[in-house]
Amino acid sequence: MRKNRSARVFGGMMLLSWLTIPFIGRQHIKRYLSSTMFISFLIMVESYIAEKKKW
């Protein structure tokens, strides 16, 4: 039951963050898109390594 509640909270936080995108503006999205993609790539690599090493 606790895991289900945590998943709902996490899903709600993700949904809330995505709903703020229209308020940001196109110029700011273009400005920060490259850094966002770079950080996302680094987190994916770290997650892959962490899974292999069972961190």
N, C-alpha and C positions, 0 to 999 in steps of 0.2 A: 504494500500500500504506500509506503514512504517513497519508493522508487517511482511509482506512478505520479505522485504529487510533485516530485522533483522534475519529472519530465514535463508536466504541465506548466510549471513555473518557468522552466527553461524555454519551452515553446512560446509562452506568452512574451517573454523578454525578447526573443528573436522576432516575433511578429511586431512588437512595438517598435523595435529599431528599424524594421523595414518600412513601417508606416510613416516614419519621419522623412523619408527620402524626398517626397514631393516638396517639402518645405525648405530643403537645403538649397536648391537651385542648380541649374545646369552648369554654371561656371565653376562652382565649388566641386561638383562631382567630377568634372574633367580634370580639375587641378589635383585632386587627391587619388584619382583612380590608379595611377601607376604605383604609388606607394602602397595602396591597399592590396593590389595584386601581388606585389613583392612580399609583403608581410604574410599574406595568405599562403603563398608558396613556402615560405620558411616554416610556418606552423604545420603545414602538411608534411614536410620533410621531417620535422621534429617528431610528429606523431608517428610516422612510419618507423623511425629509429627507436622511439620509446616502446612501441609495440614489439619490435624484434628483441629488445633487451629486457622486456617485461618490467618496465619502470612503473 
